[in-house]
Amino acid sequence: MKRGPALEVALAMIVVLASVLFFGSLAIHAREKARLATCQSTVKMTAWALRAYAHDWDDCLPPAGMVAEVQRRYVHKSGNYIERCPDDHTRQETSYAMPEVWSGRKFGPLEHRRGVIVLYKADHGVPAYRHGGGINVAYVDGRARWRAEETLPREAITRGTDPDPDAPQGKPQR
C-alpha cells in the first residue's frame, strides 16, 4: 500500500501538535515553579530585612503596616518587583504582610521560639494561598517555606504561629 505525501504531512502535523501540547504544559509548570521560587526568595529577603529593622530599632519589630517601607529601606533593590509576588496582580503596595500580633514587639524573645511566623504572602493583609493552593511564609529564624493550605490554616498564620513548623509541606495543586 502506497502512502501519499498528504498522509505524511498530516502525520507530521499531528506529531508537531502533540509535542507542542506536551512540552507547552512542561513550560507552564516550570514557569509556575519559577514564580513560586521568586516569591519565596522575596519572602526570605523581607524576613531578613525585618531582622535588620529590629537590630536598628532597639530590638523591636516594625508596626505590621510597615512591611513595604522595611523592604524599601533594607532590601536595596531598585524597581517595584522586590515588593511584590510575581503572581500578585492587585494594586496593593506590597504582596506580603506581618501578623498583627508581632507588631512593634521585641524581637529577642521570639528569636528562639519555633514556629513563629513573621511574614506571609497576603492580599490586603489576608493570607493568600495563591501558589498551587499554598502560601509562602517566613519564620523568625529566617527560614522561608511553602505550605499547603491544609497543613497551615489561615487562622494559624494570622496568630503568627505554625503549630507544626516541621510538618511536610503538602503537594501543590495543579
HELIX and SHEET records of a PDB file:
HELIX    1   1 PRO A    5  ASP A   56  1                                  52    
HELIX    2   2 ALA A   64  MET A   66  5                                   3    
HELIX    3   3 VAL A   67  TYR A   74  1                                   8    
HELIX    4   4 ASN A   80  GLU A   83  5                                   4    
HELIX    5   5 GLU A  100  TRP A  102  5                                   3    
HELIX    6   6 GLY A  108  GLU A  111  1                                   4    
HELIX    7   7 ARG A  154  ARG A  159  1                                   6    
SHEET    1   A 3 TYR A  96  ALA A  97  0                                        
SHEET    2   A 3 ILE A 117  ASP A 123 -1                                        
SHEET    3   A 3 VAL A 126  PRO A 127 -1                                        
SHEET    1   B 4 TYR A  96  ALA A  97  0                                        
SHEET    2   B 4 ILE A 117  ASP A 123 -1                                        
SHEET    3   B 4 GLY A 134  TYR A 139 -1                                        
SHEET    4   B 4 ALA A 144  ALA A 148 -1                                        
END                                                                             
